[in-house]
Amino acid sequence: MDELRVGHVTVSDAKRSPATFPHSAEWRARAREVIPAGCHTYSKGDDQFPALSPGFIVRGEGCYVEDVDGNSFLDWGMGLRSVILGHGYARVVDAAAAAIRAGTNFTRPSTIEVEFAEELRDLIPCAEMVKFAKNGSDVTTAAVRLARAATGRPLVAMPVEQPFFSVDDWFIGTTLVDAGIPEEIKALSLTYHYGDLASLERLFAEHPDRIAAVVTEAATIDEPPAGYLDGVLRLARQNGALLIFDEMITGFRWHTRGAQALFGITPDLATFGKALGNGFSVSALVGRRDVMRLGGLDHDEPRVFLLSNTHGGETHALAAARATVAEVVERDVVAHVWEIGKLLQVGLNEAARAVGLDEVVRCVGFPCSPALVFDPPTGGLAAGLRTLFLQETIARGVLMPYIAPSFSHGRAELERTVEAAAEAFQRIERVVAGERLDDHLVGEPVRPVFRRFSRDLG
């Protein structure tokens, strides 16, 4: 992957000519015939990318990927932020391969289930007990079930601003994509505003002794207001509810021991995934012993059918996760992703400022997981400008639907990314100055994942 190629031309040529993706187009047509939306993760769908983009990835190495047309890209999305070390990372692959050769699934548990659970218990502040599964929805829904059983209450509260907690009805019923979910289920989920303690306090006042849990990410883009997380914990305690931290994104990226360690707030339960396995399918529910044990066999309370996955204890996924966590701890990976992210933020903001776009395009958020925000004077242009940015950076060999710094990103990747972004910003500036977006963008702007109808533009 020494020389990156885009549309079968070199990167320098790609600056003058958009990439082509003939094989991607063929695969897209095939996929739509057999897979709803053409993919198994909505965030990877065609409506999330410009028309001129790779449709299917066939391999990756470090922070580079190659598509079905033979084009190679510097990757910043990194498997929806799950690949913290790098694609095909040797230590992780070797651990998984060794486990596979010994068999991946047995009639009784494997010892790695105990060993890795012990290691997470010793690492994560709230982890007195651990239960493994395959994805974030599994464990977050299990946490909600536990909270309802422990409190005897039906309702759950969550911030309306945070984008995703689960594919299950209790969460999806709060979104625009709520088809197929009964009103009775929707009524069990409440929303409040992140950063606004008064809005959460009102929920508790309006539903006394009815809220089982507050489910929240500790942070997404903005720093929590001073005292906010302490206040959430205090309100939950005062009102007999449990606090559940969703650490799918923050875990092993914000801090080696989770965002709960970074902010000094220990929740009752927490859920981990994504970076836990460096792209392998593995997740974990961790939390207080007195709550977690309700899913066990050593108590006289009504039993919670917590998590029972045929594949929840697959040895290769747990071996991959164990190797990932060991590498994150031993190599101080978190410090690296914070450093790379900060340098990228500075570079992107300086590039935007150089063409007068500093009020239109900003790279914000925590450096370990930055976000590029488009805020043009004409608000309706935001999706179009973001799509144009993706189109132009893809044409220059950079794939950046999200920004997820990894251990494989270095100074060379930073320089290349900022150069590509600077050239994309030049074209965006022309649109902001008055040129027609349609004269620059091929195809339709990207659309929100959560929208009422598939054909809605936003």
C-alpha positions as CSV (number, residue, x, y, z in Angstrom):
1,M,0.0,0.0,0.0
2,D,2.9,2.3,-0.6
3,E,1.3,4.3,-3.5
4,L,-2.3,5.0,-3.0
5,R,-4.5,4.8,-6.1
6,V,-7.9,6.4,-6.5
7,G,-10.0,5.5,-9.5
8,H,-6.9,3.8,-11.1
9,V,-5.0,7.1,-11.2
10,T,-2.4,8.5,-8.8
11,V,-3.4,10.8,-6.0
12,S,-1.9,13.8,-7.8
13,D,-4.0,13.1,-10.9
14,A,-7.1,12.5,-8.7
15,K,-6.9,16.1,-7.6
16,R,-8.0,17.0,-11.2
17,S,-10.3,14.0,-11.9
18,P,-13.0,12.4,-9.7
19,A,-12.6,8.7,-8.8
20,T,-14.6,6.1,-10.6
21,F,-16.1,3.0,-8.9
22,P,-17.4,0.6,-11.6
23,H,-17.2,-2.6,-9.5
24,S,-18.7,-0.8,-6.5
25,A,-21.7,0.1,-8.6
26,E,-22.1,-3.6,-9.6
27,W,-21.9,-4.8,-6.0
28,R,-24.3,-2.1,-4.8
29,A,-26.9,-3.4,-7.3
30,R,-26.4,-7.0,-6.1
31,A,-26.5,-6.0,-2.5
32,R,-29.8,-4.2,-2.8
33,E,-31.4,-7.3,-4.2
34,V,-30.7,-9.5,-1.2
35,I,-30.0,-7.1,1.7
36,P,-32.4,-4.4,3.0
37,A,-30.6,-1.1,2.5
38,G,-27.8,-3.0,0.8
39,C,-25.7,-3.4,4.0
40,H,-26.0,-4.7,7.6
41,T,-25.2,-1.4,9.4
42,Y,-27.2,1.7,8.4
43,S,-24.3,4.0,9.1
44,K,-22.4,2.2,6.3
45,G,-25.3,2.7,3.8
46,D,-25.2,4.4,0.4
47,D,-27.3,7.3,1.8
48,Q,-24.4,8.1,4.2
49,F,-21.8,8.7,1.5
50,P,-21.5,10.7,-1.7
51,A,-22.2,9.1,-5.1
52,L,-18.4,9.1,-5.8
53,S,-17.3,6.8,-3.0
54,P,-16.1,3.3,-2.4
55,G,-19.1,1.0,-2.1
56,F,-17.3,-2.1,-0.6
57,I,-14.1,-2.6,1.2
58,V,-12.2,-5.8,0.7
59,R,-9.2,-5.5,3.0
60,G,-7.4,-3.2,5.4
61,E,-4.0,-2.8,7.0
62,G,-3.2,-0.3,9.8
63,C,-5.1,2.8,8.9
64,Y,-5.4,2.0,5.1
65,V,-8.2,0.2,3.3
66,E,-8.7,-1.0,-0.2
67,D,-12.0,-1.2,-2.1
68,V,-13.4,-3.6,-4.7
69,D,-12.0,-1.4,-7.5
70,G,-8.5,-1.6,-6.2
71,N,-8.5,1.9,-4.8
72,S,-6.7,2.5,-1.6
73,F,-7.7,5.0,1.1
74,L,-6.4,6.5,4.3
75,D,-9.1,5.5,6.7
76,W,-10.4,7.7,9.5
77,G,-13.7,6.0,10.1
78,M,-12.0,2.8,11.4
79,G,-15.0,0.5,11.5
80,L,-17.4,3.1,13.0
81,R,-14.7,3.9,15.7
82,S,-14.3,0.3,16.7
83,V,-10.7,-0.3,15.3
84,I,-8.6,1.5,17.9
85,L,-5.2,-0.2,17.1
86,G,-5.4,-0.7,13.3
87,H,-6.9,-3.0,10.7
88,G,-5.3,-6.5,10.8
89,Y,-3.3,-5.6,13.9
90,A,-0.8,-8.5,14.4
91,R,-1.1,-9.0,18.1
92,V,-4.9,-9.2,18.0
93,V,-5.1,-11.3,14.8
94,D,-2.5,-13.7,16.2
95,A,-4.5,-14.1,19.5
96,A,-7.7,-14.7,17.6
97,A,-6.1,-17.2,15.2
98,A,-4.6,-19.2,18.0
99,A,-8.0,-19.4,19.7
100,I,-9.7,-20.4,16.4
101,R,-7.3,-23.3,15.9
102,A,-8.3,-24.6,19.4
103,G,-12.0,-24.4,18.7
104,T,-14.3,-21.4,19.1
105,N,-17.4,-22.6,20.9
106,F,-18.0,-25.5,23.3
107,T,-20.7,-27.2,25.3
108,R,-19.4,-25.6,28.6
109,P,-17.7,-22.2,29.2
110,S,-14.1,-21.7,28.3
111,T,-11.5,-20.5,30.9
112,I,-10.9,-17.3,28.9
113,E,-14.3,-16.1,29.8
114,V,-13.2,-16.1,33.5
115,E,-9.7,-14.8,32.9
116,F,-10.8,-11.8,30.8
117,A,-13.7,-11.0,33.1
118,E,-11.3,-10.9,36.0
119,E,-9.0,-8.5,34.0
120,L,-11.9,-6.1,33.2
121,R,-13.0,-6.3,36.9
122,D,-9.6,-5.1,37.9
123,L,-9.4,-2.4,35.3
124,I,-12.9,-0.7,35.1
125,P,-14.0,1.2,38.3
126,C,-17.6,-0.1,38.4
127,A,-16.9,-3.6,37.2
128,E,-17.6,-5.9,40.1
129,M,-19.1,-8.5,37.8
130,V,-18.9,-8.9,34.0
131,K,-21.1,-10.5,31.3
132,F,-20.0,-10.8,27.7
133,A,-22.1,-10.5,24.5
134,K,-21.6,-9.7,20.8
135,N,-22.8,-6.1,20.3
136,G,-23.6,-3.0,22.1
137,S,-27.4,-3.3,21.8
138,D,-27.3,-6.7,23.6
139,V,-25.6,-5.4,26.7
140,T,-27.2,-2.0,26.9
141,T,-30.7,-3.6,26.7
142,A,-29.6,-6.1,29.3
143,A,-28.5,-3.2,31.6
144,V,-32.0,-1.7,31.2
145,R,-33.6,-5.1,32.1
146,L,-31.4,-5.4,35.1
147,A,-32.3,-1.9,36.3
148,R,-36.0,-2.6,35.9
149,A,-35.7,-5.8,37.9
150,A,-33.6,-4.2,40.6
151,T,-35.9,-1.3,41.1
152,G,-39.3,-2.8,40.2
153,R,-39.9,0.2,38.0
154,P,-40.8,0.4,34.3
155,L,-39.4,3.7,32.9
156,V,-36.0,4.6,31.5
157,A,-34.6,8.1,30.9
158,M,-32.0,9.1,28.3
159,P,-30.7,12.3,26.7
160,V,-32.4,13.2,23.5
161,E,-29.2,14.6,22.0
162,Q,-27.2,11.4,22.2
163,P,-27.6,9.5,18.9
164,F,-27.7,5.8,19.6
165,F,-28.1,3.3,22.5
166,S,-29.7,0.2,21.0
167,V,-31.5,-1.3,18.1
168,D,-34.1,-2.6,20.5
169,D,-37.6,-1.1,20.9
170,W,-37.0,0.8,24.2
171,F,-34.6,3.1,22.3
172,I,-35.7,3.1,18.7
173,G,-39.2,4.0,19.8
174,T,-37.8,7.4,20.8
175,T,-36.5,8.1,17.3
176,L,-38.2,9.1,14.0
177,V,-37.6,5.5,12.8
178,D,-40.3,4.0,15.1
179,A,-42.3,2.0,12.6
180,G,-43.3,-1.4,14.1
181,I,-42.9,-0.4,17.7
182,P,-46.1,-0.3,19.8
183,E,-47.1,2.9,21.5
184,E,-47.1,1.1,24.8
185,I,-43.4,0.4,24.5
186,K,-42.6,4.0,23.4
187,A,-44.4,5.3,26.5
188,L,-41.8,3.5,28.7
189,S,-38.9,5.6,27.5
190,L,-38.4,9.2,28.5
191,T,-36.0,11.8,27.2
192,Y,-34.3,14.9,28.8
193,H,-31.6,17.3,27.6
194,Y,-27.9,16.5,28.2
195,G,-26.2,19.1,30.3
196,D,-29.5,20.3,31.7
197,L,-30.0,18.9,35.2
198,A,-33.3,20.7,35.6
199,S,-34.8,18.8,32.7
200,L,-33.8,15.5,34.3
201,E,-35.1,16.7,37.7
202,R,-38.5,17.4,36.0
203,L,-38.7,13.9,34.7
204,F,-38.2,12.5,38.2
205,A,-40.9,14.9,39.5
206,E,-43.3,14.0,36.8
207,H,-42.8,10.3,37.2
208,P,-42.2,9.7,41.0
209,D,-41.0,6.2,41.8
210,R,-41.4,5.1,38.2
211,I,-37.9,5.6,36.6
212,A,-35.7,2.6,36.8
213,A,-32.6,4.0,35.2
214,V,-30.8,6.9,33.6
215,V,-28.9,5.7,30.5
216,T,-26.3,8.1,29.1
217,E,-23.0,8.5,27.5
218,A,-20.7,10.5,29.9
219,A,-19.9,12.8,27.0
220,T,-20.2,12.9,23.2
221,I,-18.8,16.1,21.6
222,D,-18.9,18.8,24.3
223,E,-17.4,18.7,27.7
224,P,-20.0,18.0,30.4
225,P,-20.9,21.3,32.2
226,A,-19.2,21.7,35.6
227,G,-20.9,19.4,38.1
228,Y,-23.3,18.0,35.6
229,L,-22.3,14.3,35.8
230,D,-22.1,14.5,39.6
231,G,-25.6,16.0,39.5
232,V,-27.0,13.1,37.3
233,L,-25.6,10.6,39.7
234,R,-27.0,12.5,42.7
235,L,-30.5,12.7,41.1
236,A,-30.5,9.0,40.3
237,R,-29.5,8.2,43.9
238,Q,-32.0,10.5,45.4
239,N,-34.8,9.1,43.3
240,G,-33.9,5.4,43.6
241,A,-32.8,4.9,40.0
242,L,-29.7,3.3,38.6
243,L,-27.1,5.2,36.5
244,I,-26.0,3.3,33.4
245,F,-23.0,4.6,31.3
246,D,-23.0,3.7,27.7
247,E,-19.2,3.4,27.1
248,M,-19.4,2.0,23.5
249,I,-17.4,4.9,22.1
250,T,-15.8,6.4,25.2
251,G,-14.4,3.0,26.5
252,F,-10.7,2.5,25.8
253,R,-10.7,5.8,23.8
254,W,-11.4,8.5,26.3
255,H,-9.5,6.7,29.1
256,T,-7.9,3.3,29.5
257,R,-10.4,2.6,32.3
258,G,-13.3,4.3,30.6
259,A,-14.9,7.7,30.7
260,Q,-16.0,6.9,34.2
261,A,-12.4,7.1,35.3
262,L,-11.7,10.2,33.3
263,F,-14.6,12.1,34.9
264,G,-14.4,10.4,38.3
265,I,-18.0,9.2,38.2
266,T,-18.7,5.5,39.0
267,P,-22.1,4.4,37.6
268,D,-24.0,1.4,38.8
269,L,-23.7,-0.4,35.4
270,A,-21.7,0.3,32.2
271,T,-21.6,-1.2,28.7
272,F,-18.5,-1.5,26.5
273,G,-18.0,-2.5,22.9
274,K,-16.3,-1.1,19.7
275,A,-12.7,-0.5,20.8
276,L,-12.9,-3.4,23.2
277,G,-12.3,-5.9,20.4
278,N,-10.5,-3.8,17.8
279,G,-13.2,-4.6,15.3
280,F,-14.1,-8.1,16.5
281,S,-17.7,-8.7,17.6
282,V,-17.6,-8.5,21.4
283,S,-19.2,-6.4,24.1
284,A,-19.4,-6.4,27.9
285,L,-21.9,-5.4,30.6
286,V,-20.2,-4.6,33.8
287,G,-21.5,-3.3,37.1
288,R,-22.3,-3.6,40.8
289,R,-22.4,-7.1,42.2
290,D,-25.7,-6.8,44.0
291,V,-27.4,-5.8,40.7
292,M,-25.5,-8.1,38.3
293,R,-26.1,-11.1,40.5
294,L,-29.8,-10.9,39.7
295,G,-28.9,-12.5,36.4
296,G,-27.1,-15.3,38.2
297,L,-28.0,-18.5,40.2
298,D,-27.0,-17.6,43.8
299,H,-29.9,-15.6,45.1
300,D,-33.6,-15.9,46.1
301,E,-34.9,-13.0,44.1
302,P,-36.9,-13.4,40.8
303,R,-34.3,-14.4,38.2
304,V,-33.4,-12.0,35.4
305,F,-32.8,-13.7,32.1
306,L,-29.9,-11.4,31.5
307,L,-27.8,-12.5,28.5
308,S,-27.7,-15.9,27.0
309,N,-26.0,-15.8,23.6
310,T,-24.9,-19.0,21.8
311,H,-21.9,-17.0,20.6
312,G,-21.4,-14.7,23.6
313,G,-18.4,-16.6,24.8
314,E,-16.7,-17.3,21.5
315,T,-13.0,-17.8,22.3
316,H,-11.5,-16.0,19.3
317,A,-13.5,-12.8,20.0
318,L,-12.6,-12.8,23.6
319,A,-8.9,-13.6,22.8
320,A,-9.0,-10.7,20.4
321,A,-10.5,-8.4,23.0
322,R,-8.1,-9.5,25.7
323,A,-5.1,-8.8,23.4
324,T,-6.6,-5.4,22.4
325,V,-7.0,-4.3,26.0
326,A,-3.5,-5.5,26.9
327,E,-2.1,-3.5,24.0
328,V,-4.1,-0.4,24.9
329,V,-2.8,-0.6,28.5
330,E,0.8,-1.5,27.7
331,R,1.4,0.9,24.8
332,D,-0.6,3.8,26.2
333,V,-2.7,3.9,23.1
334,V,-5.2,6.4,24.7
335,A,-2.4,9.0,24.9
336,H,-1.5,8.4,21.3
337,V,-5.1,8.8,20.0
338,W,-5.5,12.0,22.0
339,E,-2.3,13.5,20.6
340,I,-3.1,12.5,17.0
341,G,-6.6,13.8,17.3
342,K,-5.5,17.1,18.7
343,L,-3.0,17.7,16.0
344,L,-5.6,16.8,13.4
345,Q,-8.1,19.3,14.9
346,V,-5.5,22.1,14.8
347,G,-4.6,21.3,11.2
348,L,-8.1,21.1,10.0
349,N,-9.1,24.3,11.7
350,E,-6.1,26.1,10.4
351,A,-6.9,24.9,6.9
352,A,-10.5,26.1,7.2
353,R,-9.3,29.5,8.5
354,A,-6.9,29.9,5.6
355,V,-9.7,30.0,3.1
356,G,-12.1,32.0,5.3
357,L,-14.2,29.1,6.4
358,D,-13.5,29.2,10.1
359,E,-17.1,30.2,10.9
360,V,-18.5,27.6,8.6
361,V,-16.4,24.5,9.2
362,R,-14.9,23.6,12.6
363,C,-13.3,20.5,14.0
364,V,-14.6,20.2,17.5
365,G,-15.0,17.8,20.4
366,F,-12.7,15.6,22.4
367,P,-9.4,15.1,20.5
368,C,-9.7,11.3,20.9
369,S,-12.9,11.4,18.9
370,P,-13.2,14.7,17.0
371,A,-16.1,15.8,14.9
372,L,-16.2,18.0,11.8
373,V,-19.1,20.4,12.0
374,F,-20.5,22.3,9.0
375,D,-22.5,25.4,9.9
376,P,-23.0,27.6,6.8
377,P,-24.9,30.9,6.9
378,T,-27.6,29.0,4.9
379,G,-28.4,26.2,7.3
380,G,-29.9,24.0,4.5
381,L,-26.5,23.7,2.9
382,A,-24.9,21.8,5.8
383,A,-25.6,18.3,4.5
384,G,-24.5,19.3,1.0
385,L,-21.3,20.8,2.2
386,R,-20.5,17.8,4.3
387,T,-21.1,15.6,1.3
388,L,-19.0,17.8,-0.9
389,F,-16.2,17.5,1.6
390,L,-16.4,13.7,1.6
391,Q,-16.5,13.6,-2.2
392,E,-13.4,15.8,-2.5
393,T,-11.4,14.1,0.2
394,I,-12.3,10.6,-1.2
395,A,-11.0,11.8,-4.6
396,R,-7.7,12.5,-2.9
397,G,-7.5,9.1,-1.2
398,V,-8.9,10.0,2.3
399,L,-12.0,8.3,3.7
400,M,-13.3,10.4,6.6
401,P,-17.0,9.9,7.4
402,Y,-16.0,10.0,11.0
403,I,-12.8,10.9,12.7
404,A,-11.5,8.0,14.9
405,P,-7.8,8.4,15.5
406,S,-6.1,5.0,16.0
407,F,-2.7,3.7,17.1
408,S,-1.8,3.3,13.4
409,H,-2.3,6.9,12.5
410,G,0.9,9.0,12.6
411,R,2.4,12.3,11.4
412,A,2.5,11.3,7.7
413,E,-1.3,10.5,7.8
414,L,-2.0,13.8,9.5
415,E,-0.1,15.8,6.8
416,R,-1.8,14.0,4.0
417,T,-5.3,14.4,5.6
418,V,-4.8,18.2,6.2
419,E,-3.6,18.6,2.6
420,A,-6.6,16.8,1.2
421,A,-9.0,18.7,3.5
422,A,-7.4,22.1,2.5
423,E,-8.2,21.4,-1.1
424,A,-11.7,20.3,-0.3
425,F,-12.2,23.5,1.7
426,Q,-11.3,25.5,-1.4
427,R,-14.1,24.1,-3.3
428,I,-16.5,24.4,-0.4
429,E,-15.6,28.1,-0.1
430,R,-16.8,28.6,-3.7
431,V,-20.2,27.2,-2.8
432,V,-20.4,29.3,0.4
433,A,-19.5,32.4,-1.8
434,G,-22.5,31.8,-4.0
435,E,-21.7,29.1,-6.6
436,R,-24.3,26.4,-7.0
437,L,-23.8,23.2,-5.0
438,D,-25.1,21.1,-7.9
439,D,-22.2,22.4,-10.0
440,H,-19.7,20.8,-7.6
441,L,-21.5,17.8,-6.1
442,V,-22.1,14.6,-8.0
443,G,-25.4,12.9,-6.7
444,E,-27.5,13.7,-3.7
445,P,-26.4,15.0,-0.3
446,V,-26.0,12.5,2.5
447,R,-29.1,12.0,4.7
448,P,-29.8,11.5,8.4
449,V,-29.9,7.8,9.5
450,F,-32.9,8.6,11.6
451,R,-35.6,9.9,9.3
452,R,-39.2,9.1,9.0
453,F,-39.2,7.9,5.3
454,S,-36.4,6.4,3.3
455,R,-36.9,9.0,0.5
456,D,-36.8,12.0,2.8
457,L,-33.9,14.3,2.1
458,G,-33.6,15.2,5.8
